[in-house]
Amino acid sequence: MSIKQTKFAGHAPAAVAAVILAVQFFALHSDSAKAQMSAQSLSAQSLSAPGLNAQGPATQTSAVAGSNAKPVVGSAPATCTAPTDLARFERPLIHTMRRLANGQPLTIVAIGSSSTAGAGASSPDTTYPSRLAVELRTRFPGREITVLNRGVNGEETDNMMARFAGDVLAAHPQLVLWQIGTNSVLRDHPLNPHAVQLHDGIEQLKGAGADVVLIDPQFAPAVLAKSETSGMVEQIALAAKQEDVDLFRRFAVMRDWHDVQHLSFGTFVSPDQLHMNDWSYACLAKLLGGAIAEAATRPIAAASVRPATISARPDVH
């Protein structure tokens, strides 16, 4: 072997080792860069997850990967808005007003079926009753406000009424939010018997000394496919008027999202084409919270409480 060959052979292991070290170094930094990019991507998703384009805790929704909490229109998050006449109650909430004005704890019971229980939400914290509690505590800081979720999947009006004693009246609420009508429509049940049940149920709730707000069906493909949907919406509106209670027109609000604001159903309806999703539950809670706050601090009802103790109307944002 020549002197040159001997020198080359002596350096070969060192050269190979250097190459291996270089490859390992590159792989290590490549993985680190990927991890960093992944972390930055998740962080960006979390920041954009709220999707309501509004301030306050009630605008925050789940940032779980793959959830339906981030509907978008084009490249911008959807904005939670509704016409003023759809996000305001006709009647003041007298019992709710008294509790807030006197600094007493306020108890609200939300009773209904799956869209109250939270079908389509990514977690219990993203149901509309949970989000409503956050919204109201933000609007009335320092007040003790409890929102009880008494929704049960699949129930109709008579099933809910059978639970009134234990699930609603036992809590002695000052405000009851009663979501009704959807399952009767989905099962093609006649409207006339439902009208009788509805009036009876409202009378029971009013007799217990609670403000009552009715919530009508959701504007979703599975509901729109049924022939009695418009009749049910009209029936609930008529019952609210006749019984002198408030109505949150969820059907009209969601129709405005779709027909006027041109949001796709995928923005505010779950893949099952029936239930709401994180974004629409959060928006419902925000709009409902604003309506409750306004109706519970309305000057027209001041004489029924004690004018000197009524808190200033919160900023409805």
Secondary structure, DSSP 8 states (H G I E B T S, - for coil): --HHHHHHHHHHHHHHHHHHHHHHHHHHHHHHHHHHHHHHHHHHHHHH---S---SGGG-----TT-S---EETTEE------GGGSS-SS--HHHHHHHHTT--EEEEEEESHHHHTTT-SSGGGSHHHHHHHHHHHHSTT--EEEEEEE-TT--HHHHHHTIIIIIGGG--SEEEEE-SHHHHHTT--HHHHHHHHHHHHHHHHHTT-EEEEE-----HHHHTSTTHHHHHHHHHHHHHHHT-EEE-HHHHHHIIIIIS---HHHHB-TTSSSB-HHHHHHHHHHHHHHHHHHTS-GGGGGGS-GGG--------
